[in-house]
Amino acid sequence: MKVIPLGSRLLIKPIQEEKRTEGGIVLPDTAKEKPMKAEIVAVGNLEDADVDLHVGDKVIFSKYSGTEIKIEEEDYIIIDVEDILAKIED
């Protein structure tokens, strides 16, 4: 299935980071905070938005923004470009 965001929205895939305590215990998903880093999977019409975002870019987004969806058992978020806080450059 292909999802194309409408308007100035993005389809992002949260980046899950494995969390360990100082003692080496891996925390389960239920004990973790929501991820705030993601990779852009699809881009809507960003002509009116003054941003330089493309598919494959990694971004930091507002913690409780967007609409969470599942596509083929994978978690994604449809988010407004205004909720993107920063672009991560490697």
Secondary structure, 3 states (H helix, E strand, C coil): CCCCCCCCEEEEEECCCCCECCCCCECCHHHCCCCCEEEEEEECCCCCCCCCCCCCCEEEECCCCCEEEEECCEEEEEEEHHHEEEEECC
